[in-house]
Amino acid sequence: MIFKKIFVTFLVLCAVTAFAQENLIVNTQNRKQVSLNGTWHYIIDPYETGFYDYRYKEKGEKDAEAYWNNPEPHGKTDRKEHGYNNDYSIQVPGDWNSQDDVFKYYEGTVWYQREFDKPKLDENERIFLYFGAVNYEAHVYLNGKKLGMHKGGFTPFNFEISPGMLKDKGNFLVVKVDNKRYADEVPTLNTDWWNYGGITRDVKLIITPQNFIQQYAIHLKQSQDIEKSLKRKRFNISGYFKLNTTAAEEKITIEIPEIGFKENVDIRDSEGSFDLEAKKLELWSPENPKLYKVMFTLGEHTLTDKIGFRKVEVSGKDVLLNGKEIFMRGISIHEEIAPEIRRAKNSADADKLFGWAKDLNVNMVRLAHYPHNEYMTRAADSLGLLVWSEIPVYWTIDFKNDEVLEKAKKQLDEMIIRDQNKASVIIWSVGNETPVSEARTKFMKSLVMHAKEKDDTRLISAALEVGYNRGRNYIDDPLGEYTDIVSVNEYLGWYGDLPHAKVKSKWETAYDKPLFFSETGAGAKGGFHADKETRWSEEFQEWYFEETLKMMENMPENFTGLSPWILVDFRSPKRNNPKYQEGWNRKGLIDDKGNKKKAFFTLKKYYEKKEEEYKKR
Ligand code: GCB
């Protein structure tokens, strides 16, 4: 009997963790909802006392000492050794590190708690609890019952709340958040960024009709000859729907009112794809980030979205957007607001980061090294910024471990499902600087293939490393065989030699594919001025960029752009020069106070020139 119970629990847990992405609800922004952002309570629990009993076994669901249970004492004799109150408050969304000094360097478990009243529901409506992201592991409990758990610090998840679980008033919601690092997680123990913990993104109740559209994709069919389509003013539009329904057959109407498009799609057994034709579409591009209001109607309910249509492809040595060769004037960005030493979390933060990026005259952003929040990709869509979006398969992941591969795939799926309708996202990256070995290439190839299988409307890449060899830089990492573009992180003049070494440097790839510099950069402390050979000075960084840009003049024909490292200084526990770094990676073109360094203007000028050059083509 006990065995059976354990087995059943195991199965339920597997279902919750392994298939969470199947149940993911997309486009939550435009659904009926109640925000659970705001003030929550917390308990810091480094020993996980709220989770394990004194023999270190997971506590039973009804255990009064478990921190997911309401600890209100029943009377004066009642012994309660935990509790939630306003003296221990924390804001959601937000990392915990920036909210109180007790959290500054904390990595471990923190319990979050709040209450909420049952929202008014129409007949047959369903209710889901949605988290934009929790770093890293979340166990979610409602009124003492476990809703589920999720691992992965940068992707969304949701659980359904059955109607019987909710009381009219004072529903007791608890989340155990744990951001400890482990060798067999993604990312692993070692990263060059700060491991901000907490419920870092929005939390909300999503209210849906009984039967609803859970996931969908709608895009230009990538196999069409785009020049012909533009000439004929007829475009193939394809995609799919995944419904949450009990009906065997459903009909969905897709409308794009601005162009008079209205078509029906029949769906059987909850899933189906479509292939349709639209006229007069204006295509999305950085120069014209045209988004259309698109409406999907199932029964009496309509879900709307704002969607751009574009085609991205590799043709020989070039990357083409809507049939035209592009040069990616990029910049890498961490999801951090440096002047406030915290994770970015809302649309004002996205505007701030992209405001800086736009000022640099970029047309592309590399959102490193993990999926950023959805405000970023929504903003990129409307601002016309091409996006590289990445999963945190970073450095020395446990490549021999199949479970780690599954964890990485799950994050990849969640990233793709959430953002597959963002025209701006043109590259999925499956990792960064993974050291070459047979096991690693097998692992990474499997991720590339998985991404291709899930989404054929984008390019797949990964940031590779380059071995410098006396001025000849030959990129032959075996992973390059599988990615659509060959991307490398280039630091000649910072990690080896001095910047002048760059000018004579030659670049070659073993692959006949576009070449992209996913990083290049040098550290400088904002406001520190000296001669150009003095490390950490703004002049050194400026010199580094000047030499880099000279090197750009001699790049091979397949060179297709760069996303230098990085827009803003970012917090990193690995950067401990007491005078110049003080816990910050100083490769930002903008310092941690928000001041532009000299190199910002060097790169800006180059990007202005590049923009003009490509306009004339
Ligand atoms: C890299 C990594 C990036 C680091 C950067 C650096 O190659 O991809 O995460 O922060 O170098 O500053 O060294």
Boltz pocket constraint, residues with backbone or C-beta under 6 A from the ligand:
constraints:
  - pocket:
      binder: B
      contacts: [[A, 192], [A, 369], [A, 432], [A, 433], [A, 489], [A, 519], [A, 565], [A, 585], [A, 587]]
      max_distance: 6.0
